[in-house]
Amino acid sequence: MTADRKLAARLVGAVAVAFLASMALTWLLHDRMTSHEAYNLIDNAFRDIEGMIRERVDRRMIRQAMLARDRVADMSKEPWWNDPDESSRRLRELAGELMVDEICVADASGMLSHSARRDEVGKLDFTKADGQAREFAKLLDSEAELAQPLLPNTLRGEMVKYVGVWIPDGGFIQVGGRDECVRRLSRTAVTGLTHNWHLSGEEGYVVITTAIGTIISHPDISAEGGQWHEPGEDCYWSKRNIEGFPVYVVIPKRMAIVERRVLVATSAFLNGMALILAAVLVGLVIAAYVRAQLRARHAKEMSMASDIQESAIPRTFPPFPGEKCVDIFADMKTAKEVGGDFYDFYFTGPRKITFLIADVSGKGVPAALFMMRAKSVLKSAAQTGKPLADVVREANEALCDGNSASMFVTAWLGEIQLDTGIVTYVNAGHNPPLVLRDGRPEYLRGGVCLALGAMPGVKYAPREISLSPGDMLYLYTDGVTEQTDRAGDMYGEERLKSAIDGMADPVEIVRKSLGEVLAFSSGVEQADDMTQLAVRYKGGAN
C-alpha cells in the first residue's frame, strides 16, 4: 500500500472514528437534555395544578369557616357561652357537624377566647404568636379571609390546614382540618380538574388521587374511580402531595426516543456531505427548523394560553352543591384560541352571591390578558364585602391605571341576597339581560353606566330588582345577538327573546339559546365569543 493510500485510509479512519464519537455524544447529550426538559415541563405542570387545587380547597374551607361564623354568632347569645367547658363541648359538636377538626374564636384583641380544644382557651395570643398562627392577626384589622396551605402544626406535629374569616363585631373565626379532613371536604371540588389536560403534545397527563390511590381526576374521564398504578421506567414522572391530595405528572419517553433517532440520522447525513454543500444544507435546514419551531411554539403558546384561560373560568356545575336557594349555569364558546369574554360567581357573604358576565374590547392575546386582569380585579374587590357600587368603582380605577392600550371591558354585575331574592346590580356598558317571570322574558334596560377601564373617576349607581321563587336572570355577551347568517343579518335581541320564551331551567336556557344561534348562523364563521350565564332564584329556604 502506497503512502498516499495509507494517508487516505488513516483520514477515512479518523473521520469514521470522529463520526461515531459524534453520534455517541449526540445520543448521550440528547438523552440528558430530553430528561432535563421533561422534568422542567413536569415542574411547570405542578406549579399550575398546585394553584388550581389550592384555590378550590381554600374556597371550600373558607365556606365552612363562614358557616361556623354564623353559628358562633348565635351561640354567643346563649347563657352557657362564657362557660369554657360547655362552649368547648358545643364547638366540638359544631366541628363534627361542619366536618372540620378545629374551630377557634379569637376576640378583638387577638386572644383565643373560645375553642374546641379546652386546654388552649386563654393561652394563645395571635398577635404575639410565632409561626403560622401570627399570620391570622391580620384579620383583626381587615374585613377579609385568610387561607394557609396544609402545613405541619408546630405544637402537635400534624399536617393541618387553617383558614380564618373576620367577625364584624371584632375578632375572627379560625377553622382547621388535618389532611384527611381537607380531602374529605374538597374531594368533589378537585374531581375532574384535569379533564383533557395534556402536556408534551398529547402524551403527558396529570392525575389526582385519594390517599389510597383511587383516581378522582384524569384526562380520560373513564379512568376516574379506578385504582392508580405508578408508571414504569418508560415514563418520566413525579409525585407531590398538594393540599393532602397525591398528584402525579407523567410524560411517556417514547416520543423523545423517536426524536433522538431522527436527530442521529440527520447528524449522519450532514457529516457525510461535502463542506460547502453541508453549509448550504445546514443553513436551509436551520432556517426551516426555526420557522417550524416558531410556528409550533406559537401554536403551543396559544394552546397553553387557551388552557390557562379555560381553567380560570368556573366549569363545575352546580357550583355550590349544598346551596338550595339558587341554580346557576354558564357556558362560553370562544371564536378563537383565546377570548375576551368571561363570567364568574362566588360567595361574597354568608348568604350573598356575586355573579357577573363581561366582554373585553378587542381580540386575541391582548384581550385575553386584559380579561384575566379584569376578572382578578373584580373578584378581589368583590370579596372584600364592600357595597357593589364601591366594588365596581375600585375595579374601574384599577383597570384605568396603566391602561396604555386604552382597552375597556363591558360588564353586568349582580349581587343576590339568598334569603330575599333581592338583586343589586350595576350595568357597566353591557347588553341588557333578560328577566324571566313565569317563563316570560323581558329585557332589563336602563341604568347603563360607562364601561370599566374607559375613564377614571366614574361613579357607578347600583339598581335593584326583586326575584320571586322561580324567576330567572339570563345574561349574555354581544357575540350571541350580533352573530350573522349567510345573508349578513344579525341574530338580534328579538330572536333571542323568542328563543328562551317559556324556559324555566338555567341549563336548558343556555344550551338551547346557543343551539338556536348556531343553527341561525350555519355555514358562517363565528365572529365573536358567545358567553351566557343564567341564575334562577328558588326561594330563601335552604
Steps between C-alpha positions, in 0.01 A plus 500: 500500500641837399543790740217687330268210550609461865437868560161476334418194708606675820293806409200282428557316829535824692185638340317175579614509864403865530166425336426212742613709798278783379198269478568354846540844654189624321303204637625555857444876499156470347401238756601729785343807341176312438490390863579853620232660284244236598550570869487876437163442336392285795602778746301756300197272502525461878510878543184537291304220665609606849347844452175353369467241779588751771244750370222242510595358838534851649157592368344188653665546841415872515139406430506278811657782700220735392241244611682467832498879540121511457447223754741652752310829474188315618687300764653815653150610607450190713556517880750213488728673248733639769537157661830373346411132551153521351596732213792271409267201495253685279779607264619139472145400406488781244838391357365149450186638335706713259743211437806693624746416778534832683300817558658789690367848583735794554370818660569855377835507683621181330469274807359150452176539694315180400622177346401143433826421686425601860865503611591776249237754609658820634855381431553600139541864397508512120665842500801360690508145367782359293482322166183454300264605782637858492374547144137487616546820699455681166127420523469729801554805277328399176165368384640208307577129499831319536593149389826324572623191314510161666805532732654317796352626826789604725313413822366154410718393206200436274433620148221757546338758274366814666266764360349801666221753446450832675216562745309828442496577877875443526724197503493205265401136460774247427416158357756220469505162336757223473586353164223238521246771581621719213472213253153408623370857472667584169485176303205610287669837437803340335322211330541533124741792535743356242248396236655530153820643651796373301865606480790407271270487200212267584718249685549641851228520761418602858319272749354575844422214740376437851735391778435133411558553128145533365511722191278809539633707208648373173510641144303191401174518699447126461809437717351684799392274783766243412816414690819691419816307422837672484654522149799288405843592365355592162374829645634815660277565801485656843263509798418781742244538777300819447251594771493135607431363152765281330564654155694328219640655182602247234676537161567180297855466360402355161462835320844611623654176369358558152634854498844379606522252210404768254770726642769228468401417138510867409846533659625199296370654175654841568838349596510316165452814289774714353585810704344758266188294426467422872516871584224576247283216619558583866393858429186383323419242768558745784282764332218251440536361853488845656187587301336171598602545863365854504172379354486207741595722791235753406240223470610351832496839674155570362385158617651557843344847516166344409543232769598759761206722408264202498621389843428850637132473401285296744375186324369291792120497518317525725767732644364492854358147551384571853315821408129439428384860458645566157592316178787631284618379161732665248693423183749672270577416136803696382544607138882460504753309710469762772214735567413821678172391661466360850250428771539434871306440820602463864376555853572849629319444828339214692170544310606709204629395157657737248472399134611679185559480127744716305640569152843655440557725200721362225604146412782251547772492765473869608129455569565173683766661721273794580219251567711314762593830663138621507376169645761510776440868582122456522521189718756655735285809544174305538630262765580787734125515572470864398182636336471413132534862383834528685615167356434617143654841564819350643523251213462783249779701661730196504433422132554863396839508675775426245249428224722632220319282244170680582317171541170473684256235611121509508352314796171423671544422869228374733494429871215275617384473861408132536249557780297768318565465126599867475763558230715813512662557162721732298502507121838630380427546130379142447208347313170506691424164663164324482280442804270198478195500723272200454711419194423833328817696412535877513815709451633678808596833347609834639768605743789432262832644623840544334706190420781407742847626411368770265545800730604549864285679757168351385227449760282194455140509621360160605142392436283229653260237378306251712479139384219272611551123528526361146611829342815495290763746373664422164825683416687486170768678296455671164654202320157337539281776361747633240575165332401520132358250254607450138297802392677725751196539727569505875329260738377794709325551831150405384608157372681440828193601701278267296749212528493496882127567542345245735829363638541439871834321538845670483663206321223487242501874432879514446526192281189557294574867430852410384357231274254749350779750425723235341212372287421855389864561398560158343783520247627833636818535706444599861583869521526551876499312829158377610464503878188440706409481869161415652398536866172359631378600848327212682404669823661587832458166679832313472 
